[in-house]
Amino acid sequence: MKLKPGESLLVAVLTALGVYMIFQHGVPNTADIKASMPGGAASLNTHTSIKTATFESAALVVGVAVLARDPTVYVVGGLVTVVEAWKNLHANVTGPGTPAGQAIAPGSSVTGQPTPTLNTPGS
């Protein structure tokens, strides 16, 4: 039996709050993530904690949505999960010295690829 519209929205909002709390307690705050340099050990640990929080949030959303038998929970909970994961992952790949909105070039210990070496003049 599907939930009534008022109940559906309440369950969806409480699920979204649960997702938000998982990210608040499982991932460093955004200011600390942005202050660390991408590609280092802290960045790798942050990436792992973001992935863990994303999987926990997805499990919460799926579990509640299956129990509630309501698609509103999937939509709202999934949207909050995607936004929180993207916000933290984007902060993790940008460094404190980069202009706003410019990501660090790929190739770091986070992606598993070697960092590219730049040719210096005169070499």
C-alpha positions in Angstrom: 0.0 0.0 0.0 1.4 3.4 -1.0 1.7 6.2 1.4 -0.6 9.2 1.4 0.9 12.4 -0.2 1.6 14.0 3.2 3.1 10.9 4.7 5.1 10.3 1.5 6.7 13.8 1.7 7.4 13.4 5.4 9.2 10.0 4.9 11.1 11.5 2.0 12.3 14.5 4.0 13.3 12.3 6.9 15.2 10.1 4.6 17.0 13.1 3.1 17.8 14.3 6.6 19.3 10.8 7.3 21.4 11.1 4.1 22.6 14.6 5.2 23.5 13.3 8.7 25.5 10.4 7.2 27.6 12.8 5.2 28.0 15.2 8.2 29.3 12.5 10.4 31.2 10.4 7.9 33.0 13.0 5.8 35.3 15.9 6.8 33.7 19.3 6.5 34.0 21.0 3.1 36.3 23.7 4.3 38.9 21.1 5.5 38.5 19.2 2.3 39.1 22.3 0.2 42.1 23.3 2.3 44.0 20.0 1.7 46.1 19.5 -1.4 44.7 17.0 -4.0 46.5 13.8 -4.6 48.0 13.4 -1.1 47.2 10.8 1.6 44.6 13.1 3.1 42.9 13.4 -0.2 42.9 9.6 -0.7 41.4 9.1 2.8 38.7 11.8 2.1 37.8 10.1 -1.2 37.4 6.8 0.6 35.2 8.3 3.3 33.0 10.0 0.6 32.5 6.7 -1.2 31.6 5.0 2.1 29.1 7.7 3.0 27.6 7.5 -0.6 27.1 3.7 -0.3 25.6 4.1 3.2 23.3 6.8 2.0 22.2 4.7 -1.0 21.5 1.7 1.3 19.4 4.0 3.5 17.4 5.4 0.6 16.8 2.0 -1.0 15.8 0.4 2.4 13.4 3.1 3.3 11.9 3.3 -0.2 11.3 -0.4 -0.3 9.7 -0.4 3.1 7.6 2.6 2.3 6.8 1.4 -1.3 6.9 5.0 -2.5 8.9 6.5 -5.4 9.1 9.9 -3.7 11.6 8.6 -1.2 13.8 7.4 -4.1 13.7 10.7 -5.9 14.3 13.0 -2.9 16.8 10.7 -1.1 18.7 9.9 -4.3 18.9 13.6 -5.2 20.3 14.6 -1.8 22.8 11.7 -2.0 24.0 12.8 -5.5 24.3 16.4 -4.5 26.2 15.7 -1.3 28.6 13.2 -3.0 29.3 15.7 -5.9 29.8 18.6 -3.5 32.4 16.7 -1.5 34.1 15.0 -4.5 34.5 18.4 -6.2 36.0 19.9 -3.1 38.4 17.0 -2.9 39.8 17.5 -6.5 40.3 21.3 -6.2 43.1 22.8 -4.3 43.4 25.9 -2.2 45.6 27.6 -4.9 43.3 27.0 -7.8 40.8 29.7 -9.1 37.2 29.1 -8.3 35.6 26.4 -10.4 38.9 25.2 -11.9 39.7 21.5 -11.1 43.2 20.1 -10.7 44.4 18.2 -13.7 43.8 14.4 -13.5 46.6 12.2 -12.6 47.0 11.8 -8.9 47.0 9.1 -6.2 43.2 9.5 -6.1 42.7 8.4 -9.7 45.5 5.9 -9.6 47.2 7.5 -12.5 50.8 8.9 -12.4 51.0 12.7 -12.1 52.1 14.2 -15.4 55.5 15.8 -15.5 55.7 19.2 -17.1 58.6 20.1 -19.3 60.6 23.0 -17.9 62.3 25.5 -20.2 65.9 24.8 -20.9 65.7 21.1 -20.2 
